[in-house]
């Protein structure tokens, strides 16, 4: 099992990390959307790095307070059931 880590500096970084973790688990965008009870297009927008006011504010808060945001996942994680 390989542990992956990504530094999150932009909405695109968040989207890419989510996409990589989803694919590692063998989930399609539709699978993930169904689990979250959102549309597949919502997952697509997140993975493409579409920025929202909330995400922009989180990054601004992190920058102003010196917080570093990271995402970590394991390649061997099984899909949730």
N, C-alpha and C positions, 0 to 999 in steps of 0.2 A: 504494500500500500504506500503510495507516494503522497506526501502532504504538499499541497499547493498554497501559496500565499500571493496576494496581489495588493499593492498599495493603491488606495482609492483616492484619486485627486480630482476626478471629474465625473460627471454623470456617465460618460462613455466607459470609464474604468469600472463603474458599478455594473453597467450592463454587460460588459465583457466577462467579468467575474461570475455573474449570475448565469450567463450563457455557458461558460466552461463548466461550472459546477453542475448545471442541469444536464449537459451532455455526458459528463462523467458518470452520472447516475442513470444514464440510458433513458432519460425522459424527453419527450417531445414538448414543444411549446404548448400543444393542446393538453397533454397530460398535466403539465404544471398549472395551466390555467384552470383545468377542472378541479385540481386539488385546492386551489386558492379561490375558486368560485368567481373568476374573472374571465374576460374574453381572451382568446388567443392573441388578438391584436394588441391587447394591453401588455401581454408578455413580450411581444415583438417590439413594442415601443420602448419598454424598459431596457431590453437587451440591445437595442440600437442606440441607447444613450440619450434618449429624449429627456431633456431637462424639465423639471417642474419647479415652481416657486419654492416648494418645500425642500427639494433636494438642493437647490441653489443656496438656500438659507442654511442648511446643514453644513455644506462645504464652507460657507462664509463663517459660520460659528466655529467650525473646527479650525479654520485658518486664524481667526482672531484670538482664539484661546490656546493655540499651539497643539491642538489634538491632531494626531495622525490616525487616519482611518485605514483599516486593513480588512481584507477578507481572507479566510482560510478554509480550505476544504480538503478532504481526502479522496484520492482517485478511486479507492476501493469502497467508498460508501455505497450501500445498497439503496435502491428506491424505497421510499416510504410506503407503508401499506395502510 
